[in-house]
Amino acid sequence: MKIRYIIGLGSLLLFSSCAQDSLTGDTYSRNEAGQAQSVTTGRITSIRNVKIEGGNQGGTLVGGLAGGLLGSNIGSGRASNTAGAVGGALLGSAVGSHAQQSVGSRGGIEITVKLDRAETISVVQEINPRESFSVGDRVRILSTGGRSRVVH
């Protein structure tokens, strides 16, 4: 019974954490639709590829729970069950965290823009196959609610 519970909970948390928001310049959440954004313009001065790492909280939690429950079944006495649970939870948390981070990682770009008002900013966003950027391109920076995106 414990094993089914662990697998069900693990699957639910893993798949729900995989459904991350898109970080491309042309994708908006339902909450962002209809919201006013400030718009600034400028010219791209540099572009570099980066890795956007996924969160690891879901994997850490699932791994810790699974490892703790499975580890508690090791041994026959109370002390060995407790030691197995603690060791299993620690090992499971580490493995789950690493697995979740690997699954949630995405390719991104860091775009540095010299704004028309002489300020320079840098924005990291997910690579979008529908839009490419080059050094020297004129772009708009759309900002709202602490999030900025670069678009043509």
N, CA, C and O atoms as a GROMACS GRO file, in nm:
protein
  608
    1MET      N    1   0.082  -0.119   0.000
    1MET     CA    2   0.000   0.000   0.000
    1MET      C    3   0.087   0.126   0.000
    1MET      O    4   0.058   0.222  -0.071
    2LYS      N    5   0.195   0.124   0.081
    2LYS     CA    6   0.284   0.239   0.088
    2LYS      C    7   0.345   0.269  -0.049
    2LYS      O    8   0.356   0.385  -0.089
    3ILE      N    9   0.384   0.164  -0.119
    3ILE     CA   10   0.450   0.182  -0.249
    3ILE      C   11   0.356   0.249  -0.348
    3ILE      O   12   0.399   0.339  -0.420
    4ARG      N   13   0.230   0.208  -0.352
    4ARG     CA   14   0.134   0.271  -0.444
    4ARG      C   15   0.116   0.418  -0.412
    4ARG      O   16   0.107   0.502  -0.501
    5TYR      N   17   0.110   0.449  -0.283
    5TYR     CA   18   0.094   0.587  -0.240
    5TYR      C   19   0.214   0.672  -0.284
    5TYR      O   20   0.198   0.783  -0.334
    6ILE      N   21   0.334   0.617  -0.265
    6ILE     CA   22   0.456   0.689  -0.304
    6ILE      C   23   0.459   0.713  -0.454
    6ILE      O   24   0.488   0.824  -0.499
    7ILE      N   25   0.429   0.611  -0.530
    7ILE     CA   26   0.432   0.624  -0.676
    7ILE      C   27   0.327   0.724  -0.723
    7ILE      O   28   0.355   0.807  -0.810
    8GLY      N   29   0.206   0.717  -0.668
    8GLY     CA   30   0.100   0.810  -0.707
    8GLY      C   31   0.135   0.953  -0.674
    8GLY      O   32   0.120   1.042  -0.758
    9LEU      N   33   0.181   0.978  -0.552
    9LEU     CA   34   0.219   1.113  -0.510
    9LEU      C   35   0.338   1.163  -0.592
    9LEU      O   36   0.340   1.278  -0.634
   10GLY      N   37   0.435   1.077  -0.612
   10GLY     CA   38   0.553   1.115  -0.690
   10GLY      C   39   0.518   1.154  -0.832
   10GLY      O   40   0.567   1.254  -0.884
   11SER      N   41   0.434   1.074  -0.894
   11SER     CA   42   0.393   1.102  -1.033
   11SER      C   43   0.318   1.234  -1.041
   11SER      O   44   0.342   1.314  -1.131
   12LEU      N   45   0.226   1.257  -0.947
   12LEU     CA   46   0.149   1.380  -0.947
   12LEU      C   47   0.239   1.502  -0.933
   12LEU      O   48   0.226   1.597  -1.011
   13LEU      N   49   0.328   1.501  -0.836
   13LEU     CA   50   0.417   1.616  -0.816
   13LEU      C   51   0.514   1.634  -0.931
   13LEU      O   52   0.540   1.747  -0.972
   14LEU      N   53   0.567   1.526  -0.984
   14LEU     CA   54   0.663   1.536  -1.093
   14LEU      C   55   0.598   1.596  -1.217
   14LEU      O   56   0.653   1.687  -1.278
   15PHE      N   57   0.481   1.544  -1.254
   15PHE     CA   58   0.416   1.594  -1.375
   15PHE      C   59   0.360   1.733  -1.358
   15PHE      O   60   0.360   1.811  -1.453
   16SER      N   61   0.313   1.768  -1.240
   16SER     CA   62   0.263   1.904  -1.221
   16SER      C   63   0.377   2.004  -1.222
   16SER      O   64   0.358   2.117  -1.265
   17SER      N   65   0.494   1.964  -1.175
   17SER     CA   66   0.606   2.057  -1.177
   17SER      C   67   0.668   2.068  -1.316
   17SER      O   68   0.740   2.164  -1.343
   18CYS      N   69   0.642   1.973  -1.405
   18CYS     CA   70   0.691   1.980  -1.542
   18CYS      C   71   0.613   2.084  -1.623
   18CYS      O   72   0.663   2.133  -1.725
   19ALA      N   73   0.494   2.116  -1.582
   19ALA     CA   74   0.410   2.211  -1.654
   19ALA      C   75   0.447   2.353  -1.615
   19ALA      O   76   0.366   2.426  -1.558
   20GLN      N   77   0.571   2.391  -1.644
   20GLN     CA   78   0.620   2.523  -1.607
   20GLN      C   79   0.575   2.625  -1.709
   20GLN      O   80   0.545   2.593  -1.824
   21ASP      N   81   0.570   2.749  -1.664
   21ASP     CA   82   0.535   2.857  -1.754
   21ASP      C   83   0.644   2.874  -1.859
   21ASP      O   84   0.762   2.853  -1.832
   22SER      N   85   0.601   2.912  -1.979
   22SER     CA   86   0.696   2.939  -2.086
   22SER      C   87   0.764   3.073  -2.058
   22SER      O   88   0.701   3.166  -2.008
   23LEU      N   89   0.889   3.082  -2.090
   23LEU     CA   90   0.965   3.204  -2.067
   23LEU      C   91   1.006   3.271  -2.198
   23LEU      O   92   1.102   3.347  -2.202
   24THR      N   93   0.932   3.243  -2.307
   24THR     CA   94   0.964   3.306  -2.435
   24THR      C   95   0.906   3.446  -2.439
   24THR      O   96   0.824   3.483  -2.355
   25GLY      N   97   0.948   3.523  -2.537
   25GLY     CA   98   0.902   3.660  -2.550
   25GLY      C   99   0.760   3.673  -2.601
   25GLY      O  100   0.700   3.779  -2.586
   26ASP      N  101   0.704   3.568  -2.660
   26ASP     CA  102   0.570   3.579  -2.718
   26ASP      C  103   0.464   3.496  -2.646
   26ASP      O  104   0.358   3.470  -2.702
   27THR      N  105   0.493   3.455  -2.523
   27THR     CA  106   0.397   3.376  -2.447
   27THR      C  107   0.357   3.453  -2.321
   27THR      O  108   0.442   3.501  -2.246
   28TYR      N  109   0.227   3.462  -2.300
   28TYR     CA  110   0.174   3.535  -2.186
   28TYR      C  111   0.088   3.444  -2.100
   28TYR      O  112   0.021   3.355  -2.152
   29SER      N  113   0.090   3.466  -1.970
   29SER     CA  114   0.000   3.392  -1.882
   29SER      C  115  -0.138   3.458  -1.888
   29SER      O  116  -0.151   3.571  -1.935
   30ARG      N  117  -0.236   3.388  -1.842
   30ARG     CA  118  -0.372   3.442  -1.840
   30ARG      C  119  -0.376   3.572  -1.758
   30ARG      O  120  -0.448   3.665  -1.795
   31ASN      N  121  -0.302   3.579  -1.649
   31ASN     CA  122  -0.299   3.699  -1.565
   31ASN      C  123  -0.235   3.819  -1.635
   31ASN      O  124  -0.270   3.933  -1.606
   32GLU      N  125  -0.143   3.794  -1.727
   32GLU     CA  126  -0.076   3.903  -1.798
   32GLU      C  127  -0.159   3.960  -1.912
   32GLU      O  128  -0.139   4.074  -1.952
   33ALA      N  129  -0.252   3.882  -1.963
   33ALA     CA  130  -0.335   3.928  -2.074
   33ALA      C  131  -0.418   4.048  -2.029
   33ALA      O  132  -0.479   4.046  -1.922
   34GLY      N  133  -0.419   4.151  -2.111
   34GLY     CA  134  -0.497   4.271  -2.082
   34GLY      C  135  -0.430   4.368  -1.987
   34GLY      O  136  -0.488   4.474  -1.958
   35GLN      N  137  -0.312   4.337  -1.938
   35GLN     CA  138  -0.240   4.427  -1.848
   35GLN      C  139  -0.152   4.524  -1.928
   35GLN      O  140  -0.090   4.485  -2.027
   36ALA      N  141  -0.149   4.650  -1.885
   36ALA     CA  142  -0.062   4.749  -1.950
   36ALA      C  143   0.084   4.715  -1.921
   36ALA      O  144   0.118   4.670  -1.812
   37GLN      N  145   0.169   4.736  -2.021
   37GLN     CA  146   0.312   4.712  -2.007
   37GLN      C  147   0.387   4.840  -2.044
   37GLN      O  148   0.344   4.915  -2.131
   38SER      N  149   0.499   4.863  -1.978
   38SER     CA  150   0.583   4.974  -2.022
   38SER      C  151   0.668   4.924  -2.138
   38SER      O  152   0.713   4.809  -2.138
   39VAL      N  153   0.691   5.010  -2.236
   39VAL     CA  154   0.766   4.973  -2.356
   39VAL      C  155   0.885   5.068  -2.370
   39VAL      O  156   0.869   5.190  -2.370
   40THR      N  157   1.003   5.009  -2.382
   40THR     CA  158   1.123   5.086  -2.414
   40THR      C  159   1.185   5.025  -2.539
   40THR      O  160   1.160   4.908  -2.570
   41THR      N  161   1.264   5.102  -2.608
   41THR     CA  162   1.327   5.052  -2.730
   41THR      C  163   1.478   5.068  -2.722
   41THR      O  164   1.530   5.149  -2.645
   42GLY      N  165   1.546   4.988  -2.801
   42GLY     CA  166   1.690   4.993  -2.803
   42GLY      C  167   1.747   4.902  -2.910
   42GLY      O  168   1.675   4.850  -2.995
   43ARG      N  169   1.879   4.882  -2.903
   43ARG     CA  170   1.951   4.801  -3.000
   43ARG      C  171   2.030   4.694  -2.926
   43ARG      O  172   2.095   4.722  -2.825
   44ILE      N  173   2.024   4.570  -2.978
   44ILE     CA  174   2.096   4.459  -2.916
   44ILE      C  175   2.246   4.478  -2.934
   44ILE      O  176   2.295   4.501  -3.045
   45THR      N  177   2.319   4.467  -2.822
   45THR     CA  178   2.465   4.480  -2.827
   45THR      C  179   2.536   4.345  -2.809
   45THR      O  180   2.650   4.328  -2.853
   46SER      N  181   2.468   4.250  -2.746
   46SER     CA  182   2.528   4.116  -2.735
   46SER      C  183   2.420   4.013  -2.704
   46SER      O  184   2.315   4.043  -2.647
   47ILE      N  185   2.450   3.890  -2.743
   47ILE     CA  186   2.361   3.776  -2.719
   47ILE      C  187   2.448   3.660  -2.675
   47ILE      O  188   2.554   3.636  -2.733
   48ARG      N  189   2.404   3.590  -2.574
   48ARG     CA  190   2.479   3.471  -2.533
   48ARG      C  191   2.382   3.363  -2.489
   48ARG      O  192   2.280   3.391  -2.427
   49ASN      N  193   2.417   3.240  -2.522
   49ASN     CA  194   2.335   3.126  -2.482
   49ASN      C  195   2.353   3.099  -2.333
   49ASN      O  196   2.464   3.105  -2.281
   50VAL      N  197   2.243   3.069  -2.266
   50VAL     CA  198   2.245   3.037  -2.125
   50VAL      C  199   2.155   2.915  -2.100
   50VAL      O  200   2.080   2.874  -2.188
   51LYS      N  201   2.165   2.859  -1.982
   51LYS     CA  202   2.079   2.748  -1.942
   51LYS      C  203   1.987   2.798  -1.832
   51LYS      O  204   2.034   2.852  -1.731
   52ILE      N  205   1.858   2.781  -1.851
   52ILE     CA  206   1.760   2.818  -1.749
   52ILE      C  207   1.725   2.690  -1.674
   52ILE      O  208   1.663   2.600  -1.730
   53GLU      N  209   1.766   2.683  -1.549
   53GLU     CA  210   1.746   2.561  -1.472
   53GLU      C  211   1.606   2.556  -1.415
   53GLU      O  212   1.549   2.657  -1.376
   54GLY      N  213   1.552   2.434  -1.411
   54GLY     CA  214   1.420   2.413  -1.354
   54GLY      C  215   1.426   2.413  -1.203
   54GLY      O  216   1.533   2.400  -1.144
   55GLY      N  217   1.311   2.429  -1.142
   55GLY     CA  218   1.302   2.421  -0.996
   55GLY      C  219   1.326   2.279  -0.950
   55GLY      O  220   1.310   2.184  -1.027
   56ASN      N  221   1.363   2.264  -0.824
   56ASN     CA  222   1.390   2.130  -0.774
   56ASN      C  223   1.307   2.095  -0.651
   56ASN      O  224   1.329   1.990  -0.591
   57GLN      N  225   1.213   2.181  -0.611
   57GLN     CA  226   1.138   2.156  -0.488
   57GLN      C  227   1.052   2.031  -0.498
   57GLN      O  228   1.050   1.950  -0.404
   58GLY      N  229   0.981   2.013  -0.609
   58GLY     CA  230   0.895   1.896  -0.625
   58GLY      C  231   0.973   1.767  -0.618
   58GLY      O  232   0.933   1.672  -0.550
   59GLY      N  233   1.086   1.762  -0.687
   59GLY     CA  234   1.169   1.642  -0.687
   59GLY      C  235   1.229   1.613  -0.551
   59GLY      O  236   1.238   1.497  -0.511
   60THR      N  237   1.269   1.718  -0.480
   60THR     CA  238   1.325   1.700  -0.347
   60THR      C  239   1.221   1.642  -0.252
   60THR      O  240   1.249   1.551  -0.175
   61LEU      N  241   1.100   1.696  -0.259
   61LEU     CA  242   0.992   1.649  -0.172
   61LEU      C  243   0.955   1.504  -0.203
   61LEU      O  244   0.947   1.421  -0.112
   62VAL      N  245   0.932   1.475  -0.329
   62VAL     CA  246   0.894   1.338  -0.368
   62VAL      C  247   1.004   1.240  -0.334
   62VAL      O  248   0.979   1.134  -0.278
   63GLY      N  249   1.127   1.275  -0.368
   63GLY     CA  250   1.241   1.186  -0.340
   63GLY      C  251   1.258   1.162  -0.191
   63GLY      O  252   1.285   1.049  -0.149
   64GLY      N  253   1.242   1.268  -0.112
   64GLY     CA  254   1.255   1.253   0.033
   64GLY      C  255   1.148   1.164   0.093
   64GLY      O  256   1.176   1.078   0.176
   65LEU      N  257   1.022   1.185   0.048
   65LEU     CA  258   0.912   1.102   0.098
   65LEU      C  259   0.932   0.956   0.058
   65LEU      O  260   0.919   0.865   0.141
   66ALA      N  261   0.962   0.935  -0.069
   66ALA     CA  262   0.979   0.798  -0.117
   66ALA      C  263   1.096   0.730  -0.048
   66ALA      O  264   1.086   0.616  -0.002
   67GLY      N  265   1.208   0.800  -0.040
   67GLY     CA  266   1.326   0.742   0.026
   67GLY      C  267   1.302   0.713   0.173
   67GLY      O  268   1.345   0.610   0.225
   68GLY      N  269   1.232   0.805   0.241
   68GLY     CA  270   1.203   0.784   0.382
   68GLY      C  271   1.112   0.666   0.406
   68GLY      O  272   1.137   0.585   0.495
   69LEU      N  273   1.007   0.655   0.325
   69LEU     CA  274   0.914   0.543   0.342
   69LEU      C  275   0.979   0.409   0.306
   69LEU      O  276   0.962   0.310   0.376
   70LEU      N  277   1.053   0.409   0.196
   70LEU     CA  278   1.120   0.285   0.158
   70LEU      C  279   1.231   0.248   0.256
   70LEU      O  280   1.248   0.131   0.291
   71GLY      N  281   1.306   0.349   0.300
   71GLY     CA  282   1.416   0.323   0.394
   71GLY      C  283   1.368   0.275   0.530
   71GLY      O  284   1.440   0.203   0.598
   72SER      N  285   1.247   0.316   0.570
   72SER     CA  286   1.196   0.274   0.701
   72SER      C  287   1.165   0.124   0.705
   72SER      O  288   1.147   0.067   0.813
   73ASN      N  289   1.158   0.063   0.590
   73ASN     CA  290   1.131  -0.081   0.585
   73ASN      C  291   1.258  -0.166   0.592
   73ASN      O  292   1.251  -0.288   0.590
   74ILE      N  293   1.372  -0.100   0.602
   74ILE     CA  294   1.500  -0.172   0.612
   74ILE      C  295   1.522  -0.211   0.758
   74ILE      O  296   1.500  -0.130   0.848
   75GLY      N  297   1.564  -0.327   0.780
   75GLY     CA  298   1.594  -0.374   0.916
   75GLY      C  299   1.470  -0.425   0.987
   75GLY      O  300   1.359  -0.420   0.935
   76SER      N  301   1.494  -0.476   1.110
   76SER     CA  302   1.383  -0.534   1.183
   76SER      C  303   1.355  -0.464   1.314
   76SER      O  304   1.250  -0.488   1.375
   77GLY      N  305   1.443  -0.380   1.359
   77GLY     CA  306   1.420  -0.310   1.486
   77GLY      C  307   1.386  -0.164   1.465
   77GLY      O  308   1.397  -0.110   1.355
   78ARG      N  309   1.346  -0.102   1.575
   78ARG     CA  310   1.305   0.040   1.567
   78ARG      C  311   1.422   0.129   1.526
   78ARG      O  312   1.406   0.218   1.442
   79ALA      N  313   1.539   0.106   1.582
   79ALA     CA  314   1.657   0.188   1.551
   79ALA      C  315   1.698   0.173   1.405
   79ALA      O  316   1.731   0.271   1.339
   80SER      N  317   1.696   0.051   1.355
   80SER     CA  318   1.736   0.032   1.215
   80SER      C  319   1.630   0.088   1.120
   80SER      O  320   1.665   0.139   1.013
   81ASN      N  321   1.502   0.081   1.157
   81ASN     CA  322   1.397   0.142   1.074
   81ASN      C  323   1.413   0.294   1.070
   81ASN      O  324   1.398   0.355   0.964
   82THR      N  325   1.443   0.353   1.184
   82THR     CA  326   1.462   0.499   1.191
   82THR      C  327   1.584   0.541   1.110
   82THR      O  328   1.579   0.637   1.034
   83ALA      N  329   1.694   0.469   1.126
   83ALA     CA  330   1.815   0.500   1.051
   83ALA      C  331   1.791   0.484   0.901
   83ALA      O  332   1.836   0.566   0.821
   84GLY      N  333   1.720   0.379   0.864
   84GLY     CA  334   1.688   0.357   0.722
   84GLY      C  335   1.600   0.468   0.667
   84GLY      O  336   1.618   0.511   0.553
   85ALA      N  337   1.504   0.514   0.747
   85ALA     CA  338   1.414   0.622   0.703
   85ALA      C  339   1.492   0.752   0.682
   85ALA      O  340   1.472   0.820   0.582
   86VAL      N  341   1.579   0.785   0.776
   86VAL     CA  342   1.657   0.909   0.765
   86VAL      C  343   1.753   0.901   0.646
   86VAL      O  344   1.761   0.994   0.566
   87GLY      N  345   1.824   0.790   0.636
   87GLY     CA  346   1.917   0.772   0.524
   87GLY      C  347   1.844   0.771   0.390
   87GLY      O  348   1.888   0.833   0.294
   88GLY      N  349   1.731   0.702   0.385
   88GLY     CA  350   1.652   0.697   0.262
   88GLY      C  351   1.598   0.834   0.224
   88GLY      O  352   1.597   0.869   0.106
   89ALA      N  353   1.553   0.910   0.322
   89ALA     CA  354   1.501   1.044   0.294
   89ALA      C  355   1.609   1.136   0.241
   89ALA      O  356   1.586   1.211   0.146
   90LEU      N  357   1.728   1.130   0.300
   90LEU     CA  358   1.838   1.215   0.252
   90LEU      C  359   1.881   1.177   0.111
   90LEU      O  360   1.898   1.264   0.025
   91LEU      N  361   1.897   1.049   0.088
   91LEU     CA  362   1.938   1.003  -0.045
   91LEU      C  363   1.827   1.031  -0.148
   91LEU      O  364   1.854   1.078  -0.258
   92GLY      N  365   1.704   1.002  -0.110
   92GLY     CA  366   1.591   1.027  -0.201
   92GLY      C  367   1.576   1.174  -0.235
   92GLY      O  368   1.545   1.208  -0.349
   93SER      N  369   1.596   1.263  -0.138
   93SER     CA  370   1.587   1.407  -0.163
   93SER      C  371   1.692   1.452  -0.263
   93SER      O  372   1.663   1.529  -0.354
   94ALA      N  373   1.814   1.404  -0.246
   94ALA     CA  374   1.921   1.443  -0.337
   94ALA      C  375   1.894   1.392  -0.479
   94ALA      O  376   1.910   1.467  -0.575
   95VAL      N  377   1.854   1.267  -0.491
   95VAL     CA  378   1.826   1.210  -0.624
   95VAL      C  379   1.707   1.280  -0.688
   95VAL      O  380   1.711   1.313  -0.806
   96GLY      N  381   1.600   1.302  -0.610
   96GLY     CA  382   1.480   1.367  -0.663
   96GLY      C  383   1.506   1.510  -0.707
   96GLY      O  384   1.455   1.553  -0.810
   97SER      N  385   1.586   1.582  -0.630
   97SER     CA  386   1.620   1.720  -0.665
   97SER      C  387   1.696   1.726  -0.796
   97SER      O  388   1.666   1.808  -0.883
   98HIS      N  389   1.795   1.638  -0.812
   98HIS     CA  390   1.875   1.635  -0.934
   98HIS      C  391   1.789   1.598  -1.054
   98HIS      O  392   1.801   1.657  -1.161
   99ALA      N  393   1.702   1.499  -1.037
   99ALA     CA  394   1.615   1.456  -1.148
   99ALA      C  395   1.520   1.567  -1.190
   99ALA      O  396   1.502   1.592  -1.309
  100GLN      N  397   1.459   1.635  -1.093
  100GLN     CA  398   1.365   1.743  -1.124
  100GLN      C  399   1.437   1.859  -1.194
  100GLN      O  400   1.383   1.917  -1.288
  101GLN      N  401   1.556   1.892  -1.150
  101GLN     CA  402   1.630   2.002  -1.210
  101GLN      C  403   1.666   1.969  -1.354
  101GLN      O  404   1.661   2.056  -1.441
  102SER      N  405   1.703   1.845  -1.380
  102SER     CA  406   1.737   1.805  -1.517
  102SER      C  407   1.615   1.810  -1.608
  102SER      O  408   1.625   1.855  -1.722
  103VAL      N  409   1.502   1.764  -1.559
  103VAL     CA  410   1.379   1.763  -1.640
  103VAL      C  411   1.333   1.905  -1.671
  103VAL      O  412   1.284   1.931  -1.781
  104GLY      N  413   1.348   1.997  -1.576
  104GLY     CA  414   1.296   2.133  -1.593
  104GLY      C  415   1.390   2.230  -1.660
  104GLY      O  416   1.352   2.346  -1.679
  105SER      N  417   1.511   2.190  -1.698
  105SER     CA  418   1.607   2.282  -1.759
  105SER      C  419   1.568   2.313  -1.903
  105SER      O  420   1.516   2.228  -1.975
  106ARG      N  421   1.594   2.437  -1.944
  106ARG     CA  422   1.562   2.483  -2.080
  106ARG      C  423   1.676   2.566  -2.134
  106ARG      O  424   1.755   2.624  -2.060
  107GLY      N  425   1.683   2.571  -2.267
  107GLY     CA  426   1.781   2.657  -2.331
  107GLY      C  427   1.731   2.802  -2.330
  107GLY      O  428   1.613   2.827  -2.355
  108GLY      N  429   1.820   2.894  -2.303
  108GLY     CA  430   1.781   3.034  -2.300
  108GLY      C  431   1.886   3.121  -2.366
  108GLY      O  432   1.993   3.074  -2.403
  109ILE      N  433   1.853   3.249  -2.379
  109ILE     CA  434   1.948   3.348  -2.429
  109ILE      C  435   1.945   3.469  -2.337
  109ILE      O  436   1.841   3.509  -2.286
  110GLU      N  437   2.063   3.525  -2.318
  110GLU     CA  438   2.076   3.651  -2.246
  110GLU      C  439   2.096   3.758  -2.352
  110GLU      O  440   2.193   3.756  -2.427
  111ILE      N  441   2.003   3.852  -2.358
  111ILE     CA  442   2.007   3.958  -2.459
  111ILE      C  443   2.041   4.089  -2.390
  111ILE      O  444   1.967   4.135  -2.303
  112THR      N  445   2.154   4.148  -2.428
  112THR     CA  446   2.193   4.278  -2.374
  112THR      C  447   2.152   4.385  -2.473
  112THR      O  448   2.183   4.377  -2.592
  113VAL      N  449   2.081   4.487  -2.422
  113VAL     CA  450   2.024   4.592  -2.507
  113VAL      C  451   2.068   4.728  -2.457
  113VAL      O  452   2.055   4.760  -2.339
  114LYS      N  453   2.122   4.808  -2.548
  114LYS     CA  454   2.152   4.949  -2.520
  114LYS      C  455   2.025   5.026  -2.551
  114LYS      O  456   1.986   5.040  -2.668
  115LEU      N  457   1.960   5.077  -2.447
  115LEU     CA  458   1.834   5.148  -2.464
  115LEU      C  459   1.857   5.284  -2.528
  115LEU      O  460   1.966   5.341  -2.518
  116ASP      N  461   1.755   5.336  -2.593
  116ASP     CA  462   1.765   5.466  -2.658
  116ASP      C  463   1.796   5.576  -2.558
  116ASP      O  464   1.853   5.679  -2.595
  117ARG      N  465   1.760   5.557  -2.432
  117ARG     CA  466   1.786   5.658  -2.329
  117ARG      C  467   1.924   5.639  -2.264
  117ARG      O  468   1.949   5.692  -2.156
  118ALA      N  469   2.013   5.564  -2.330
  118ALA     CA  470   2.155   5.547  -2.294
  118ALA      C  471   2.180   5.445  -2.183
  118ALA      O  472   2.296   5.423  -2.148
  119GLU      N  473   2.080   5.385  -2.127
  119GLU     CA  474   2.095   5.282  -2.026
  119GLU      C  475   2.112   5.147  -2.095
  119GLU      O  476   2.060   5.126  -2.204
  120THR      N  477   2.186   5.055  -2.032
  120THR     CA  478   2.202   4.921  -2.086
  120THR      C  479   2.137   4.822  -1.990
  120THR      O  480   2.158   4.829  -1.869
  121ILE      N  481   2.059   4.728  -2.045
  121ILE     CA  482   1.994   4.625  -1.964
  121ILE      C  483   2.022   4.489  -2.025
  121ILE      O  484   2.064   4.478  -2.140
  122SER      N  485   1.997   4.386  -1.947
  122SER     CA  486   2.012   4.249  -1.993
  122SER      C  487   1.887   4.172  -1.952
  122SER      O  488   1.842   4.182  -1.838
  123VAL      N  489   1.833   4.094  -2.045
  123VAL     CA  490   1.714   4.014  -2.019
  123VAL      C  491   1.743   3.870  -2.059
  123VAL      O  492   1.794   3.844  -2.168
  124VAL      N  493   1.709   3.776  -1.971
  124VAL     CA  494   1.723   3.634  -2.003
  124VAL      C  495   1.583   3.580  -2.032
  124VAL      O  496   1.490   3.600  -1.954
  125GLN      N  497   1.570   3.513  -2.145
  125GLN     CA  498   1.443   3.450  -2.179
  125GLN      C  499   1.469   3.320  -2.252
  125GLN      O  500   1.578   3.296  -2.304
  126GLU      N  501   1.366   3.236  -2.254
  126GLU     CA  502   1.377   3.106  -2.318
  126GLU      C  503   1.394   3.124  -2.470
  126GLU      O  504   1.338   3.217  -2.528
  127ILE      N  505   1.470   3.036  -2.532
  127ILE     CA  506   1.488   3.040  -2.677
  127ILE      C  507   1.354   3.012  -2.743
  127ILE      O  508   1.284   2.917  -2.706
  128ASN      N  509   1.320   3.094  -2.840
  128ASN     CA  510   1.194   3.080  -2.911
  128ASN      C  511   1.226   3.050  -3.058
  128ASN      O  512   1.284   3.134  -3.126
  129PRO      N  513   1.189   2.932  -3.108
  129PRO     CA  514   1.221   2.898  -3.247
  129PRO      C  515   1.146   2.986  -3.348
  129PRO      O  516   1.182   2.989  -3.466
  130ARG      N  517   1.044   3.058  -3.303
  130ARG     CA  518   0.967   3.145  -3.393
  130ARG      C  519   1.025   3.286  -3.403
  130ARG      O  520   0.978   3.367  -3.484
  131GLU      N  521   1.125   3.317  -3.321
  131GLU     CA  522   1.183   3.451  -3.324
  131GLU      C  523   1.332   3.443  -3.299
  131GLU      O  524   1.376   3.385  -3.200
  132SER      N  525   1.410   3.501  -3.391
  132SER     CA  526   1.556   3.501  -3.373
  132SER      C  527   1.606   3.643  -3.358
  132SER      O  528   1.548   3.737  -3.414
  133PHE      N  529   1.712   3.658  -3.284
  133PHE     CA  530   1.772   3.788  -3.259
  133PHE      C  531   1.915   3.790  -3.308
  133PHE      O  532   1.982   3.687  -3.310
  134SER      N  533   1.961   3.907  -3.348
  134SER     CA  534   2.101   3.927  -3.390
  134SER      C  535   2.152   4.056  -3.329
  134SER      O  536   2.075   4.149  -3.302
  135VAL      N  537   2.282   4.061  -3.308
  135VAL     CA  538   2.343   4.185  -3.260
  135VAL      C  539   2.314   4.294  -3.362
  135VAL      O  540   2.329   4.274  -3.483
  136GLY      N  541   2.273   4.410  -3.314
  136GLY     CA  542   2.239   4.522  -3.400
  136GLY      C  543   2.090   4.537  -3.426
  136GLY      O  544   2.046   4.642  -3.474
  137ASP      N  545   2.011   4.434  -3.396
  137ASP     CA  546   1.865   4.443  -3.416
  137ASP      C  547   1.804   4.551  -3.328
  137ASP      O  548   1.844   4.569  -3.213
  138ARG      N  549   1.707   4.624  -3.383
  138ARG     CA  550   1.624   4.715  -3.304
  138ARG      C  551   1.516   4.631  -3.238
  138ARG      O  552   1.450   4.551  -3.305
  139VAL      N  553   1.497   4.648  -3.108
  139VAL     CA  554   1.400   4.568  -3.034
  139VAL      C  555   1.320   4.655  -2.937
  139VAL      O  556   1.356   4.770  -2.908
  140ARG      N  557   1.211   4.596  -2.890
  140ARG     CA  558   1.130   4.656  -2.784
  140ARG      C  559   1.146   4.572  -2.658
  140ARG      O  560   1.155   4.449  -2.667
  141ILE      N  561   1.150   4.635  -2.543
  141ILE     CA  562   1.153   4.565  -2.416
  141ILE      C  563   1.019   4.594  -2.349
  141ILE      O  564   0.986   4.709  -2.319
  142LEU      N  565   0.943   4.488  -2.327
  142LEU     CA  566   0.811   4.499  -2.265
  142LEU      C  567   0.824   4.457  -2.119
  142LEU      O  568   0.873   4.348  -2.090
  143SER      N  569   0.780   4.542  -2.028
  143SER     CA  570   0.796   4.514  -1.885
  143SER      C  571   0.664   4.533  -1.812
  143SER      O  572   0.593   4.632  -1.832
  144THR      N  573   0.633   4.437  -1.726
  144THR     CA  574   0.516   4.447  -1.639
  144THR      C  575   0.532   4.351  -1.522
  144THR      O  576   0.579   4.238  -1.540
  145GLY      N  577   0.493   4.394  -1.406
  145GLY     CA  578   0.492   4.306  -1.289
  145GLY      C  579   0.624   4.239  -1.258
  145GLY      O  580   0.625   4.124  -1.216
  146GLY      N  581   0.737   4.306  -1.278
  146GLY     CA  582   0.867   4.248  -1.249
  146GLY      C  583   0.920   4.156  -1.356
  146GLY      O  584   1.028   4.098  -1.338
  147ARG      N  585   0.849   4.139  -1.466
  147ARG     CA  586   0.896   4.054  -1.575
  147ARG      C  587   0.918   4.138  -1.699
  147ARG      O  588   0.834   4.221  -1.734
  148SER      N  589   1.030   4.117  -1.766
  148SER     CA  590   1.060   4.186  -1.891
  148SER      C  591   1.083   4.083  -1.999
  148SER      O  592   1.127   3.971  -1.972
  149ARG      N  593   1.052   4.121  -2.123
  149ARG     CA  594   1.077   4.033  -2.237
  149ARG      C  595   1.124   4.119  -2.353
  149ARG      O  596   1.087   4.236  -2.364
  150VAL      N  597   1.205   4.061  -2.440
  150VAL     CA  598   1.256   4.131  -2.558
  150VAL      C  599   1.184   4.076  -2.679
  150VAL      O  600   1.174   3.955  -2.699
  151VAL      N  601   1.132   4.169  -2.761
  151VAL     CA  602   1.060   4.131  -2.884
  151VAL      C  603   1.100   4.225  -2.996
  151VAL      O  604   1.154   4.333  -2.971
  152HIS      N  605   1.074   4.183  -3.119
  152HIS     CA  606   1.100   4.271  -3.234
  152HIS      C  607   0.987   4.369  -3.250
  152HIS      O  608   0.989   4.452  -3.341
   0.00000   0.00000   0.00000
